[in-house]
Amino acid sequence: MTTQSFQRRYKRLRRLVDHRLMSLVRTDDSRDLSEGCRYVLSAGGKRVRAVLVLLSSEAVGGTTANALHAAAAAEVMHNFTLVHDDIMDHASSRRGRPTVHVKWNVNYALLVGDVLLGLAYRSLLSTRSDHLRRMVGLFTSGLHEVCEGQALDLRYEQDRRVTLDQYFAMIEKKTARLFSMSTELGGLAGGGTPQHVSALRTFGHYLGRAFQVQDDLLDIVAEQQQFGKRIGGDIVEGKKTFLLLSALERARGREKEALQRIMSRRHRAGKGTVARIAGIYTQTGAIDAARTHIQRDTQKAATALDTLPRNSATAMLHWFSGYLLTRVS
Amino acid sequence: MTTQSFQRRYKRLRRLVDHRLMSLVRTDDSRDLSEGCRYVLSAGGKRVRAVLVLLSSEAVGGTTANALHAAAAAEVMHNFTLVHDDIMDHASSRRGRPTVHVKWNVNYALLVGDVLLGLAYRSLLSTRSDHLRRMVGLFTSGLHEVCEGQALDLRYEQDRRVTLDQYFAMIEKKTARLFSMSTELGGLAGGGTPQHVSALRTFGHYLGRAFQVQDDLLDIVAEQQQFGKRIGGDIVEGKKTFLLLSALERARGREKEALQRIMSRRHRAGKGTVARIAGIYTQTGAIDAARTHIQRDTQKAATALDTLPRNSATAMLHWFSGYLLTRVS
């Protein structure tokens, strides 16, 4: 298949997901929270987690129609975490629009998040599967891990001695878990063998890790418009990214001090500081280290995929990994 | 059976629930959120919802051991709503202890609430039942309704024209739904017939309505120590209770104006005001109206119970209704 046909198919799957998400939110106007839910779910986005569910299911022989319930569930759970995380991070905008707590208020956003979780479970329960109990269990353990990951993230914000190992433990819960949950859910919805489901989980895990390190990298190297975020935003906020922690392990003298000031989050870094820190990331080799990590995890993800049947869905999963992990250019 | 034997059995069931709740929270200390979950779930309380699940299951022939999973799930969901509601209401204490967002912080409380919901689903999924899909669906729709009820409650806070009908619509979502969800879950876990499950749902619905009106009444007539809350707290906060809305419909002239000032929540009422408003509640007949409502709903709940098999569990449900609804004395 050609890049173009992959892209067309991706667009089609995304449209399916968007449509399903809208139909999930009941149209009954008396429901106070449905407006907020619609606002969140209509914001678009890459629908990565939903597409992973759909392709994983198809890779093991399942139908898109049946996997769509679990796909929407994974996507809604992701959006639930965004709404609550935005409250916690005091984020004012997402995908170019005001966040829910800014557009309405914190209490409303809190409830919209809660009810989104209900919507997610409701969607998941529509799946026809002999493994439904296991799927709901998997979904619930995904919820746990994501909350624990966010709790770690909040704790690390106050901590000046976070290590790269701790970083990986955190992103494995906060990001990679929803990826591997999505691929595993797809495998289960599609009726895959235990070996295939396990391979899909491994694929999702490494793809999720690579995706997060890539996200950290994009904060520095992305073109602002393409990425939709301000360059250096993580530096301004003193976020414990792969780049910061990796550079800290490598830097000495004044450079190390400059990085430690970012870690301590006592001042918000200005434009000059962002440029200086980005320079240190390059000089210390942190940028290269991030790229190496992404390549290594992408390779592990691909190896896991290779144990699955060769079909158009697994081919598309290969393409999709590449698409997600070359978002730089 | 005697009152004493009912009380002994209630104590035994409560202990079972407490124990199960503690074993639900994993003991793994690396989990940041488990401390908060343990704090919430160890606070005790009447465990009304869990006991309703257990007795409903037994009423239709189920075992306590199997219903305990759903019982804990209902109780954890209730506690999830308390943690998030306390954030929204800026409540500083609950059951005589600091609320989670006061003891830790708002972000932590938000995550503890989220993860409690995960714990609730996890517990529910351990139930052995042919109706598990329906039980999880019921649980999810309970979550929806409770969130919608809280959204209504928040909206009514800003609204000076709330009617008694709106009040009942709100408490049916916010309070009665979790009661009827609990009795229905118990019926399903116990393998009851559709007729029995439906009767249990009706029982829970009316019991929940009566319970909430009783709660409003206790704000005025309870002995402070027994109830564990400050008398007149609802008046101080300008809460739209049955008493306030009922008195407003009945009052004229200066009394009506005094009630409207409470409704508008522009000033926090002092001690003298509380006494005056309580007096208006009595004079307008709002107190009597509340008692009439409680009696009528209690009667409807009892009538629903009478269609169930006569056994020690249904006898205990009768006793439990009376126990909950005579908390005044």
Interface residues (C-beta under 8 A of the other chain):
Chain A: R31 D32 L33 H84 I87 M88 N107 Y108 L110 L111 G113 D114 V115 L117 G118 L119 Y121 R122 L125 L132 R133 V136 G137 T140 S141 L143 H144 C147 E148 Q150 A151 L152 L154 R155
Chain B: R31 D32 L33 H84 I87 M88 N107 Y108 L110 L111 G113 D114 V115 L117 G118 L119 Y121 R122 L125 L132 R133 V136 G137 T140 S141 L143 H144 C147 E148 Q150 A151 L152 L154 R155
